[in-house]
Amino acid sequence: MTPGKKYAVFYSESAVAAAWSADYRSLSEKKEYGALIYSTAEDDCKIYYTGKTYAGMGKIGIIRPNVAIPFVFVYTVQAFIERIRRKASPEAFIHTHPKPDAGYTYRYHSKEDMFLLRLPGIKGVYVIPYENNEINRQPDTDKI
């Protein structure tokens, strides 16, 4: 796991997702990167920011690229620390998907990505595909 930088605060979840994706999409050709998006109150406003970003693994044999180990760390340890330090709560998990093989796509959420929505505190999961400029969130906030 290679920690990445933390981001400035934003006034919407979508704004922090856009800033994060601008930095990490181009790095994710071979492996995934992931971070939690947090919210907290500051001066009577709800603000959003990402925790540290961690690199996952690339493809190894039949195992697809993933951020499973970094997710477990940020969801358990980092989220606890952010709750204590900043009274912050996780809002969503954001991660990249690497460049797919020719004829395939990684634009969409995997079944593992969708499982994260069952976890307490995870209200959304973002997929940032290497192959295009989309920022895909489930559940889609436009349909809520």
N, C-alpha and C positions, 0 to 999 in steps of 0.2 A: 504494500500500500504506500503510495507516494502522496503525501498531503499537498493539496493545492491551496491557492489563496482564498481568503474570505472576501465577501463582497460588501459593498456599501449597502445601506438600507434603502428600501423602496417602499412605495405606498400601495403596491398591488403585487399579488403572487405572480401574475403574468409578466410584470416588468422584471422581477428578479429572474424568472425563467428565461426571458429573452436575453438578459445580460449574461447569464451563465452559459446559455447555449452558444452565444457568439464566441466565447472563449474555448469551450471544450469540444464543440462539434469537429473542428478541423484536426484535433489531436486523436480522435477516436477511430482512425482507419482500421487498426488491428485489435484494439481492446476497448472495453467500456470504462467510463468514468461515472461516478455517482456522488450525490450529496443530498442532504435533507434541506428542505426549505422550512424555515421557522417563522413564527410570528410572535410579536410581543407588543405591549403597549408602551408608547413613548410620547410624553406630552399630550395625553388624551387622544392619540392617534394610533391606529394599528399599523405596525410596520412589518416588513418582511425582509429576510436575508437568508443566505445559504450558510450552512456550516462548512467546515473544510471539505474539499473534494478529494476523493480517493480513487486511484486507478484500480480496476479489477484485473481480470486475467484475459488473455487472448484465447483463441481456440486451441485446445489440446486434445488431439484424437477425436473422439466422438463428443467431447464436452464443448458446448457452445461458449463463446465469450460471455462473461457475466461479471456482476458486481455483488455476488452473494456474500462473500466474506466482509467486504467493506460495509454492506448494508447492515449486517448483524452488529458491527461495531458502532456505526452511527446511530442506529435505532436503539441500542441499549446504553452504551457508555456515553457517547456524545450528547444524545438527547437528555440524559440525566444531568449532565454537566450544564447544558444550556438552560435547563429548567431552574437549576440552583443559581447560576450566575446572572441570568437575565430574565428569569420568570417567563421564558419562551416555551412555546409548544410547537411540536412538529406539525406542519400543514400538509406537506407533500414530499414525495421522493422524486428526484430528477436524475435521469441517467441517459447516457448516450447508447446508441446501437452502432456497431462498426459497419464497415463497408461490406456489403453482401457479395457472395459469388455471383458471377454473370447469370442473369435470368432469374434471380431471386430478389427479395426485398426484406429489409428489417425495419420498415416504416412503422409497423404496428406493434402493439403491446403483446408480449408473450403470455402464456398462461401463468407463468411465474410472476410476471409483472402484475397481472390482475389479482393474484392471490394476496399481494401486499395490501390491497384495499380492505381486506378482512382484518387487518391488524389495528389495534387501538391507536388513534392519533394520525393515521395515514388517511387523509381525506382525498388525496389525488396522487396519481403517478404520471410523470412526464416521460416521454420517449423522445429523444433528440436523435434522429437518424443521420448518419454520416452522408447518406446518398442524396439528400436534398435539404431544403431550408425549413422544413416543417418543425413545428413545436406541437407535439401531440400529447394531449392530456386526457386521462380517464379518471373519473367521469368527465366528459366534455362539459366545461362550464357554460358553454353556449346553449346546452340542452337541459340544464338544471332549472 
